Amino acid sequence: MLRCSGLPFLPGNTFPDLSQTRFHKSHHFDRWSRTCMLADQKRPGIGGKQYSPTDGPEYCLPSLYPPRQGPLLPSWLSYDRKVLCFHGFFQETLSEVDRIPYQIRKVKILYYLEDGTMQVSEPRTMNSGIPQGCLVTRQRIPRPVPYDGEFTSLLDLNINHTVQLFDRVYTITGCDDFTRRFLNRLGVSVPECVEPPIDPSTELRKKQDAAKLAKRPAYKIDTLGKFLEYDRKVLRFQGFWDDRSSLFGDLHELEVLYHLSDDTFEVKEKLPLNSGRDSNGMFLRRGRLPKQFDRLPVMGEGTPVTVLNVLGGGLKGGRYLTDSVGIGKRDDNYYRDADLAIGKMINVYGRTIMLTGCDRYTQDYYRTKFGCEDFTPIQGYSVIRDEYQRRCRRERELPPYNGWGSHEDSEGNCITVEPHPPKIDFRKFVIYDRCNLRFGSRMISKIKENNDRFFVITYYLSDDTVSVYELQIRNSGFQGGEFIKRARILTPNQDIFTPNRPSYYKAQDFYLGTTVILQDHKFNVTNADIYALKFMESHCEEFPLSNVSKIVQKIRNALQPIYKDYVARHMSKVVHKKIDDVSVATVSYEALRDMLLELLGDQIVDQEIVTLCRQFSAESKQHVKCDKELVRSAVHAELTRDLWHDLQRTKEHLYHQDPTSDGWMTPSQIVKTIKACRIPLDNALIDGMLEVLNRNNRGDIEVSDFLSMLDPIEAPCKPLQPLNIKHDICFFTPYRVTGNLIDWDKLLASIDLESSLTTQT
């Protein structure tokens, strides 16, 4: 394609080449061996092969460069983002400005190597009064006449050279390091940088500014540096103001803040709860604090600069100037950081405040700046405050309990005019929701028939309530069912008609072998379900009778003087049995119980013996899996009883919990889902359900199987007896104690008296 010289290279200004005979498709943007032809490291040429004298005429392909001397990459790729920067100026005539014939304007000339374009910009100067910025936008700039058919190139730019860009002549005075190195590699000699001429307008402006500054005061109040250094840095002191000598006076606890950025004070008052003072706690708003205050400052007294009247004459004909030496100025009347210390007294507009302590940052500040080391707080104030509070605030005496309502309700009626319901421990309720401990017990009564009745005592950990249910025995003469409703039960032998709150039964009061009195009925706790035993053993810090280490230590202390004789006397009770193809020395539970009672007597209870039996059990570890259909029936019965029909919400919760799940979730995630969606299932039932659900090799639970367990419509099952579901005891599985075997060698190794005796010998 040919174009007419002098016209821009735009569509419409080009003409077809009449000598062209081939009109094939260009292959510049093709890919050869996964490499773009333009970005290939081979030299330019069709097919990626250069001309060689040894090749035949069929390899003589056209090229823009001599043989084997072409560039490896095109210019737009090799010089991408590479710019040459020149510094220069141009002179602008100012004929209409007095005493300034011209002005020098400094510019920056940028030359883009990738396409040969140029850009001229002038750095912006504040309040210059002339438009600055980009003077010539990025483009290819033609050379002046008679070379207007060409464009300004890199060879036209050098230091101490002039170049005409459109209608202005620019003189180049310097360049950056990259430009100098680039031109030197091309073989172009670059002279040293030259200084631009002095601008008359700038010099005149400097003289005018100097003349203006001469009329200002000889000093300058600069607070910016102090503000930047100490902004948001505050010295904090504790103090008090004793106002008890005045009428209706009080002891005020204060907090003194000193702002280092501007030397101002701020005093806040710590108001005690229900103090009766109508205040927001602000004792002194932020401002400079004078040491002596005898009058209000006159107008203009607080200004930083003082104006002096040199010649009189009133408002007309007088002459004024600023006080540059500070005549009559007093700045030492205000408190500074050097005036503050623990034990000092400061005057806050007639109120004497004593400083008693400070924080850690204040200690570091005074230790660094003033070299102080003693920061011991004054203890006298705490003694005065405690004595004053003890004298002014007496504990409220409540009347004795009269039997109406609960003790908490009676206290609320006596404390406030508008009583509120007692607050529950919501955190405890959330943690122990549906965590119930069940114990089997028998009634102790003078009536012979009552001694054969079996009861289930349920302790609810969420609110410390107790309920008692009687199991029905056929032909016993007793109907069974709910015996004591769920409520907090008082411990026996205490006077409830007192102002103090009575004590209630706690979870630690129920254990195997104990006797409890619930509403004038005496029960002997004989058994507990497996969940209760596991819970007490996992929380052994709260249940010391289930702490194995303490029980073993008790046995160790009792056996230490008679260890060998005691073990030898009872070796006849040890029987070797084969368990899991391993010979184990075992002893029965009954024999171990007799041995421990003989050794400790009343110092050990059944709860501790059962804990030892469970810890050192020699039974096979094979776990008998629950019946899946029975668990499904129990789950459906619980959901039907509580009218639960929120399965769709459970599915949404599972999806939001893990949107990318592959249909399997961990048991902990399943338990969290049950708690979050408030599915009405007991913990024992949840454990049984997790045991029978389908699992993979990693132990994860199948989500579809879990959802089918909660859907009584899609997966119906056989119903259970309503009697067991109605009273929450269908999952009471008492721990079987009789007949259990204990690993004798493991128990002796835990007691570890053999090694101690050997060491003593």
ZIWO-V97348 format. One record per residue. N is the residue number from 1. RES is the residue in three letters. PSI is psi in whole degrees, -180 to 180 (none if undefined). D_CENTER is the distance of its C-alpha to the mean C-alpha in Angstrom with 2 decimals. Layout:
# ZIWO-V97348
{{N RES PSI D_CENTER} {N RES PSI D_CENTER}}
This chain:
# ZIWO-V97348
{{1 MET 133 67.75} {2 LEU 151 69.51} {3 ARG 156 68.49} {4 CYS 127 70.49} {5 SER 137 69.93} {6 GLY -15 68.67} {7 LEU 147 66.64} {8 PRO 154 62.88} {9 PHE 80 61.69} {10 LEU 159 60.84} {11 PRO 135 61.94} {12 GLY -20 65.51} {13 ASN 10 66.59} {14 THR 153 67.11} {15 PHE 148 70.23} {16 PRO 149 70.93} {17 ASP 114 72.48} {18 LEU -20 75.96} {19 SER -2 76.37} {20 GLN 131 73.37} {21 THR -18 74.56} {22 ARG 131 71.35} {23 PHE 43 68.70} {24 HIS 166 66.34} {25 LYS 138 62.57} {26 SER 142 60.51} {27 HIS 24 58.54} {28 HIS -34 56.25} {29 PHE 15 53.10} {30 ASP 164 54.07} {31 ARG 129 52.24} {32 TRP 117 54.28} {33 SER 45 52.89} {34 ARG 23 49.36} {35 THR 134 49.62} {36 CYS 141 50.18} {37 MET -35 53.59} {38 LEU -33 52.25} {39 ALA 2 49.43} {40 ASP 149 51.61} {41 GLN -4 52.42} {42 LYS 155 56.10} {43 ARG 156 58.31} {44 PRO 147 59.23} {45 GLY 150 61.89} {46 ILE 130 62.41} {47 GLY -3 61.44} {48 GLY 18 59.63} {49 LYS 134 62.86} {50 GLN 165 64.66} {51 TYR 139 68.39} {52 SER 138 70.16} {53 PRO -25 73.85} {54 THR -16 74.30} {55 ASP 159 73.11} {56 GLY -180 75.58} {57 PRO -20 75.92} {58 GLU -13 73.65} {59 TYR 6 70.72} {60 CYS 82 71.56} {61 LEU 147 68.62} {62 PRO 149 68.07} {63 SER 152 65.48} {64 LEU -13 64.65} {65 TYR 159 64.62} {66 PRO 162 67.19} {67 PRO 130 67.12} {68 ARG 28 64.10} {69 GLN 11 62.89} {70 GLY 159 60.53} {71 PRO 154 56.82} {72 LEU -34 54.25} {73 LEU 155 51.99} {74 PRO 162 52.86} {75 SER -37 52.33} {76 TRP -19 49.68} {77 LEU -41 47.57} {78 SER -31 48.44} {79 TYR 25 48.07} {80 ASP 130 45.01} {81 ARG 26 42.92} {82 LYS 120 45.45} {83 VAL 137 46.80} {84 LEU 135 49.40} {85 CYS 123 48.89} {86 PHE 145 51.94} {87 HIS 138 52.18} {88 GLY -167 55.19} {89 PHE 165 56.72} {90 PHE 152 59.31} {91 GLN 127 61.71} {92 GLU 127 61.89} {93 THR 136 65.02} {94 LEU 88 64.74} {95 SER -22 68.22} {96 GLU -1 67.26} {97 VAL 131 65.27} {98 ASP 137 67.29} {99 ARG 9 67.32} {100 ILE 93 64.90} {101 PRO -30 66.95} {102 TYR 171 64.04} {103 GLN 149 60.39} {104 ILE 124 58.54} {105 ARG 119 55.45} {106 LYS 140 53.26} {107 VAL 169 51.86} {108 LYS 122 49.87} {109 ILE 122 51.56} {110 LEU 131 49.46} {111 TYR 118 51.28} {112 TYR 118 49.47} {113 LEU -23 50.96} {114 GLU -32 49.98} {115 ASP 6 52.39} {116 GLY 20 54.31} {117 THR 161 52.90} {118 MET 156 52.54} {119 GLN 137 50.56} {120 VAL 127 51.39} {121 SER 152 48.94} {122 GLU 125 49.22} {123 PRO 140 46.29} {124 ARG 139 45.45} {125 THR 133 46.48} {126 MET 133 45.36} {127 ASN 38 48.22} {128 SER -28 50.69} {129 GLY 3 52.48} {130 ILE 149 53.01} {131 PRO 127 51.12} {132 GLN 176 49.24} {133 GLY -135 46.99} {134 CYS 117 48.30} {135 LEU -39 52.11} {136 VAL 119 52.94} {137 THR 165 50.65} {138 ARG 123 50.21} {139 GLN 171 53.46} {140 ARG 124 56.49} {141 ILE 124 58.81} {142 PRO 154 62.59} {143 ARG 160 64.85} {144 PRO 167 67.44} {145 VAL 139 71.00} {146 PRO 14 72.96} {147 TYR 37 70.07} {148 ASP -9 68.25} {149 GLY -8 68.22} {150 GLU 168 65.74} {151 PHE 153 62.17} {152 THR 126 60.82} {153 SER -176 59.67} {154 LEU -30 57.99} {155 LEU -15 61.36} {156 ASP -5 61.90} {157 LEU 124 58.95} {158 ASN 163 59.28} {159 ILE 142 59.03} {160 ASN 22 61.93} {161 HIS 155 62.92} {162 THR 145 63.21} {163 VAL 137 62.19} {164 GLN 119 63.03} {165 LEU 106 60.35} {166 PHE -117 61.94} {167 ASP 11 63.59} {168 ARG 147 61.97} {169 VAL 122 62.75} {170 TYR 138 59.84} {171 THR 125 60.34} {172 ILE 126 57.86} {173 THR -15 57.03} {174 GLY 176 54.26} {175 CYS 172 51.69} {176 ASP 176 48.53} {177 ASP -40 48.49} {178 PHE -41 47.77} {179 THR -41 50.75} {180 ARG -44 53.02} {181 ARG -38 52.24} {182 PHE -45 52.66} {183 LEU -35 56.04} {184 ASN -37 57.22} {185 ARG -29 56.54} {186 LEU -6 58.65} {187 GLY 13 61.44} {188 VAL 127 61.19} {189 SER 127 61.72} {190 VAL 117 59.24} {191 PRO 175 60.54} {192 GLU 157 58.57} {193 CYS 146 56.66} {194 VAL 155 58.77} {195 GLU 137 57.91} {196 PRO 157 58.16} {197 PRO 163 60.76} {198 ILE 136 59.98} {199 ASP 121 59.11} {200 PRO -37 61.53} {201 SER -38 59.23} {202 THR -42 56.39} {203 GLU -41 58.77} {204 LEU -37 60.17} {205 ARG -38 56.73} {206 LYS -40 55.89} {207 LYS -39 59.14} {208 GLN -40 58.43} {209 ASP -38 54.94} {210 ALA -37 56.47} {211 ALA -37 59.07} {212 LYS -40 56.47} {213 LEU -25 54.42} {214 ALA -24 57.62} {215 LYS -11 57.76} {216 ARG 167 54.27} {217 PRO 157 53.73} {218 ALA -6 53.79} {219 TYR 162 50.23} {220 LYS 130 46.90} {221 ILE 106 44.14} {222 ASP 107 40.99} {223 THR 2 37.79} {224 LEU -41 35.46} {225 GLY -42 35.00} {226 LYS -36 34.07} {227 PHE -44 31.69} {228 LEU -31 29.86} {229 GLU -38 29.73} {230 TYR 19 28.67} {231 ASP 135 26.78} {232 ARG 18 24.01} {233 LYS 120 25.27} {234 VAL 136 26.58} {235 LEU 131 28.53} {236 ARG 121 27.78} {237 PHE 149 30.57} {238 GLN 142 31.15} {239 GLY -178 34.62} {240 PHE 158 36.89} {241 TRP 117 39.98} {242 ASP 107 42.72} {243 ASP 24 44.59} {244 ARG -15 46.27} {245 SER -23 49.71} {246 SER 170 49.85} {247 LEU 131 50.55} {248 PHE 31 47.57} {249 GLY 168 45.57} {250 ASP 170 42.30} {251 LEU 114 40.04} {252 HIS 124 37.23} {253 GLU 124 34.01} {254 LEU 162 32.86} {255 GLU 116 30.21} {256 VAL 123 31.79} {257 LEU 129 29.81} {258 TYR 115 31.54} {259 HIS 118 30.31} {260 LEU -21 31.36} {261 SER -34 31.48} {262 ASP 15 34.52} {263 ASP 43 35.64} {264 THR 156 34.98} {265 PHE 153 34.33} {266 GLU 127 32.32} {267 VAL 127 32.83} {268 LYS 148 30.79} {269 GLU 133 31.94} {270 LYS 101 29.91} {271 LEU 128 31.55} {272 PRO 164 31.60} {273 LEU 134 31.06} {274 ASN 42 34.18} {275 SER -21 35.91} {276 GLY 8 38.03} {277 ARG 132 37.59} {278 ASP 83 37.25} {279 SER 155 35.00} {280 ASN 7 31.59} {281 GLY -4 31.21} {282 MET 113 32.44} {283 PHE -41 35.28} {284 LEU 123 36.00} {285 ARG 164 34.65} {286 ARG 131 33.76} {287 GLY 172 36.89} {288 ARG 138 39.13} {289 LEU 114 40.53} {290 PRO 148 44.26} {291 LYS -40 45.70} {292 GLN 130 48.85} {293 PHE 112 49.09} {294 ASP -17 52.62} {295 ARG 166 52.70} {296 LEU 144 50.76} {297 PRO 142 50.60} {298 VAL 169 53.19} {299 MET 129 52.42} {300 GLY -3 51.38} {301 GLU -27 50.92} {302 GLY 6 47.20} {303 THR 149 47.44} {304 PRO -24 46.60} {305 VAL 134 49.99} {306 THR 135 53.39} {307 VAL 127 56.25} {308 LEU 140 59.76} {309 ASN 101 63.01} {310 VAL -50 65.47} {311 LEU 136 68.42} {312 GLY -173 69.15} {313 GLY 3 70.20} {314 GLY -143 67.56} {315 LEU -16 65.61} {316 LYS 136 68.30} {317 GLY -3 69.69} {318 GLY 169 67.23} {319 ARG 131 65.14} {320 TYR 149 61.57} {321 LEU 162 59.26} {322 THR 151 55.97} {323 ASP 103 55.93} {324 SER -13 54.81} {325 VAL -3 55.54} {326 GLY 51 53.96} {327 ILE 124 57.16} {328 GLY 13 56.51} {329 LYS 128 52.73} {330 ARG 116 50.97} {331 ASP -4 47.38} {332 ASP 5 47.42} {333 ASN 3 47.41} {334 TYR 147 43.61} {335 TYR 140 41.15} {336 ARG 180 39.26} {337 ASP -26 36.67} {338 ALA -16 39.62} {339 ASP -1 40.85} {340 LEU 138 37.81} {341 ALA 161 37.50} {342 ILE 128 36.87} {343 GLY -9 40.03} {344 LYS 158 41.35} {345 MET 134 42.43} {346 ILE 148 41.77} {347 ASN 113 43.75} {348 VAL 83 41.80} {349 TYR 49 44.71} {350 GLY -6 46.75} {351 ARG 122 44.03} {352 THR 119 43.65} {353 ILE 132 40.10} {354 MET 129 39.59} {355 LEU 127 36.54} {356 THR -16 35.34} {357 GLY 173 32.11} {358 CYS 169 29.41} {359 ASP -179 25.85} {360 ARG -39 24.95} {361 TYR -40 24.85} {362 THR -39 28.27} {363 GLN -44 29.61} {364 ASP -37 28.67} {365 TYR -47 30.24} {366 TYR -29 33.50} {367 ARG -35 33.66} {368 THR -43 33.49} {369 LYS -41 35.73} {370 PHE -6 38.20} {371 GLY 22 38.11} {372 CYS 145 37.41} {373 GLU -23 36.49} {374 ASP 111 37.06} {375 PHE 35 34.17} {376 THR 123 35.15} {377 PRO 153 34.31} {378 ILE 123 37.31} {379 GLN -10 37.52} {380 GLY -33 40.34} {381 TYR -42 38.18} {382 SER -37 36.23} {383 VAL -43 39.61} {384 ILE -42 40.99} {385 ARG -45 38.02} {386 ASP -41 38.09} {387 GLU -41 41.84} {388 TYR -42 41.79} {389 GLN -37 39.17} {390 ARG -32 41.10} {391 ARG -36 44.27} {392 CYS -30 42.94} {393 ARG 104 40.62} {394 ARG 147 42.37} {395 GLU 139 40.91} {396 ARG 130 41.97} {397 GLU 120 44.67} {398 LEU 149 44.55} {399 PRO 162 47.79} {400 PRO 154 48.54} {401 TYR 134 47.42} {402 ASN 2 50.23} {403 GLY -7 49.42} {404 TRP 124 48.24} {405 GLY -161 44.90} {406 SER 169 42.17} {407 HIS -37 41.41} {408 GLU -41 38.09} {409 ASP -39 39.97} {410 SER -39 42.64} {411 GLU -41 40.19} {412 GLY -37 38.62} {413 ASN -28 42.14} {414 CYS -26 42.98} {415 ILE -45 39.88} {416 THR 157 39.56} {417 VAL -38 42.15} {418 GLU 95 40.03} {419 PRO 148 38.75} {420 HIS 153 35.58} {421 PRO 149 35.03} {422 PRO 141 33.33} {423 LYS 137 29.57} {424 ILE 159 28.59} {425 ASP 93 25.75} {426 PHE -36 23.66} {427 ARG -43 21.03} {428 LYS -37 24.01} {429 PHE -41 25.58} {430 VAL -40 22.73} {431 ILE -43 22.47} {432 TYR 24 26.27} {433 ASP 130 27.43} {434 ARG 22 30.61} {435 CYS 105 30.59} {436 ASN 137 34.23} {437 LEU 124 36.39} {438 ARG 135 40.04} {439 PHE 137 42.93} {440 GLY 138 46.58} {441 SER 163 49.07} {442 ARG 148 52.71} {443 MET 140 54.29} {444 ILE 115 56.37} {445 SER 160 59.29} {446 LYS -19 62.91} {447 ILE 126 63.79} {448 LYS -39 64.35} {449 GLU -30 63.20} {450 ASN -22 59.72} {451 ASN -16 59.00} {452 ASP 3 58.98} {453 ARG 137 56.28} {454 PHE 133 52.89} {455 PHE 157 49.68} {456 VAL 117 46.01} {457 ILE 122 43.66} {458 THR 125 40.16} {459 TYR 123 37.37} {460 TYR 114 34.34} {461 LEU -21 31.21} {462 SER -35 29.28} {463 ASP 13 31.66} {464 ASP 40 34.06} {465 THR 161 37.03} {466 VAL 139 40.02} {467 SER 149 42.49} {468 VAL 130 45.71} {469 TYR 137 47.48} {470 GLU 128 50.92} {471 LEU 135 51.84} {472 GLN 132 55.18} {473 ILE 128 57.94} {474 ARG 137 60.96} {475 ASN 27 64.14} {476 SER -18 62.48} {477 GLY -3 63.38} {478 PHE 138 59.80} {479 GLN -33 58.03} {480 GLY 179 54.46} {481 GLY -156 51.30} {482 GLU 124 48.99} {483 PHE -46 50.17} {484 ILE 127 47.52} {485 LYS 160 45.07} {486 ARG 122 41.36} {487 ALA 167 40.67} {488 ARG 131 39.62} {489 ILE 133 42.61} {490 LEU 147 43.76} {491 THR 151 44.78} {492 PRO 168 48.56} {493 ASN 51 50.63} {494 GLN 149 48.75} {495 ASP 116 49.85} {496 ILE -15 47.68} {497 PHE 60 49.59} {498 THR 164 47.76} {499 PRO -23 45.06} {500 ASN 150 42.58} {501 ARG 139 40.57} {502 PRO 168 42.13} {503 SER 144 40.50} {504 TYR 164 39.77} {505 TYR 136 39.77} {506 LYS 172 36.56} {507 ALA -29 35.59} {508 GLN -12 36.85} {509 ASP -9 40.30} {510 PHE 118 40.99} {511 TYR 167 41.99} {512 LEU 130 45.01} {513 GLY -9 48.16} {514 THR 166 47.22} {515 THR 125 49.14} {516 VAL 151 47.50} {517 ILE 110 49.24} {518 LEU 108 47.81} {519 GLN 54 49.72} {520 ASP 13 52.89} {521 HIS 130 52.79} {522 LYS 130 52.48} {523 PHE 139 50.69} {524 ASN 118 50.58} {525 VAL 117 47.48} {526 THR -21 48.91} {527 ASN 172 46.25} {528 ALA 156 42.70} {529 ASP 169 41.17} {530 ILE -36 39.26} {531 TYR -41 35.88} {532 ALA -41 36.38} {533 LEU -41 37.40} {534 LYS -39 34.43} {535 PHE -44 32.01} {536 MET -35 33.65} {537 GLU -34 33.73} {538 SER -22 30.05} {539 HIS 55 29.29} {540 CYS -18 31.98} {541 GLU -33 30.32} {542 GLU -24 31.01} {543 PHE 88 34.33} {544 PRO -25 36.28} {545 LEU -12 39.30} {546 SER 13 37.36} {547 ASN 111 36.12} {548 VAL -39 38.22} {549 SER -40 37.80} {550 LYS -37 39.14} {551 ILE -43 42.00} {552 VAL -39 43.00} {553 GLN -38 42.92} {554 LYS -44 45.20} {555 ILE -39 47.61} {556 ARG -42 47.53} {557 ASN -36 48.54} {558 ALA -30 51.36} {559 LEU -16 52.67} {560 GLN -44 52.66} {561 PRO -23 56.24} {562 ILE 33 57.85} {563 TYR -55 55.81} {564 LYS -44 58.65} {565 ASP -39 61.20} {566 TYR -45 58.77} {567 VAL -41 57.67} {568 ALA -35 61.29} {569 ARG -28 62.48} {570 HIS 13 60.07} {571 MET -22 60.25} {572 SER -19 62.75} {573 LYS -8 60.02} {574 VAL 129 58.06} {575 VAL 133 58.80} {576 HIS 123 57.90} {577 LYS 155 56.73} {578 LYS 114 55.62} {579 ILE 121 52.14} {580 ASP 43 50.67} {581 ASP 25 53.60} {582 VAL 134 52.76} {583 SER 123 54.95} {584 VAL 135 52.98} {585 ALA 116 54.38} {586 THR 160 53.56} {587 VAL 142 54.36} {588 SER 162 54.32} {589 TYR -41 52.12} {590 GLU -41 55.19} {591 ALA -42 56.41} {592 LEU -38 53.07} {593 ARG -43 52.84} {594 ASP -38 56.36} {595 MET -42 55.58} {596 LEU -38 52.49} {597 LEU -35 54.30} {598 GLU -36 57.18} {599 LEU -45 54.90} {600 LEU -25 52.56} {601 GLY -124 54.34} {602 ASP -4 52.43} {603 GLN -5 49.48} {604 ILE 145 48.07} {605 VAL 172 47.43} {606 ASP -31 47.39} {607 GLN -41 43.58} {608 GLU -37 43.43} {609 ILE -43 46.26} {610 VAL -37 44.67} {611 THR -41 41.36} {612 LEU -40 43.44} {613 CYS -40 45.27} {614 ARG -35 42.13} {615 GLN -42 40.62} {616 PHE 36 43.84} {617 SER 141 45.27} {618 ALA 9 47.73} {619 GLU 161 47.80} {620 SER 142 47.18} {621 LYS 2 43.57} {622 GLN 124 44.65} {623 HIS 132 42.79} {624 VAL 117 44.78} {625 LYS 144 42.92} {626 CYS 161 43.03} {627 ASP 123 45.14} {628 LYS -40 43.05} {629 GLU -34 45.36} {630 LEU -42 45.34} {631 VAL -40 41.53} {632 ARG -42 41.65} {633 SER -41 44.23} {634 ALA -40 42.16} {635 VAL -46 39.05} {636 HIS -36 41.20} {637 ALA -40 42.87} {638 GLU -44 39.62} {639 LEU -38 38.37} {640 THR -37 41.82} {641 ARG -37 42.00} {642 ASP 6 38.71} {643 LEU 44 39.70} {644 TRP 126 36.60} {645 HIS 48 36.96} {646 ASP 47 33.47} {647 LEU -34 33.64} {648 GLN -38 32.77} {649 ARG -37 29.38} {650 THR -40 28.73} {651 LYS -42 29.71} {652 GLU -38 27.38} {653 HIS -40 24.45} {654 LEU -38 25.42} {655 TYR -44 25.67} {656 HIS -27 22.28} {657 GLN -38 20.66} {658 ASP 88 22.26} {659 PRO -29 24.47} {660 THR 21 25.72} {661 SER 147 26.80} {662 ASP 19 30.29} {663 GLY 7 31.30} {664 TRP 142 29.87} {665 MET 156 26.82} {666 THR 156 25.83} {667 PRO -36 26.95} {668 SER -38 23.46} {669 GLN -36 22.68} {670 ILE -42 26.04} {671 VAL -40 25.34} {672 LYS -39 22.04} {673 THR -42 24.12} {674 ILE -41 26.81} {675 LYS -41 24.53} {676 ALA -40 22.71} {677 CYS 1 26.10} {678 ARG 51 27.69} {679 ILE 124 30.58} {680 PRO 74 33.01} {681 LEU 140 33.45} {682 ASP 156 33.77} {683 ASN -39 31.81} {684 ALA -38 35.10} {685 LEU -35 35.98} {686 ILE -42 32.62} {687 ASP -42 33.28} {688 GLY -37 36.78} {689 MET -42 35.69} {690 LEU -26 33.22} {691 GLU -31 36.11} {692 VAL -8 38.58} {693 LEU 155 36.49} {694 ASN 139 37.21} {695 ARG 158 35.17} {696 ASN -169 35.24} {697 ASN -29 35.49} {698 ARG -7 31.76} {699 GLY 5 31.73} {700 ASP 154 30.02} {701 ILE 141 31.48} {702 GLU 126 33.33} {703 VAL -40 31.78} {704 SER -38 35.24} {705 ASP -36 36.66} {706 PHE -41 33.88} {707 LEU -36 34.53} {708 SER -28 38.29} {709 MET -25 37.78} {710 LEU 5 36.37} {711 ASP 94 39.14} {712 PRO -13 42.37} {713 ILE -48 44.16} {714 GLU -32 43.87} {715 ALA 75 44.23} {716 PRO 160 46.50} {717 CYS 178 47.51} {718 LYS 138 49.87} {719 PRO 153 49.14} {720 LEU 171 48.74} {721 GLN 132 50.73} {722 PRO -24 49.43} {723 LEU -42 50.08} {724 ASN -34 47.33} {725 ILE -35 44.69} {726 LYS -31 45.51} {727 HIS 19 44.68} {728 ASP 31 41.59} {729 ILE 14 43.42} {730 CYS -15 44.31} {731 PHE 23 41.80} {732 PHE 104 42.94} {733 THR 95 43.82} {734 PRO 145 45.18} {735 TYR 128 44.79} {736 ARG 115 48.18} {737 VAL -46 49.04} {738 THR 141 52.74} {739 GLY -6 53.83} {740 ASN 150 50.62} {741 LEU 142 51.09} {742 ILE 138 49.19} {743 ASP 107 48.94} {744 TRP -44 51.04} {745 ASP -39 50.31} {746 LYS -37 46.55} {747 LEU -43 46.81} {748 LEU -36 48.97} {749 ALA -32 46.66} {750 SER -37 43.76} {751 ILE -39 45.95} {752 ASP 52 46.83} {753 LEU -18 49.88} {754 GLU -43 52.10} {755 SER -37 50.30} {756 SER -37 50.23} {757 LEU -39 53.96} {758 THR -39 54.70} {759 THR -39 52.85} {760 GLN -38 54.86} {761 THR none 58.11}}
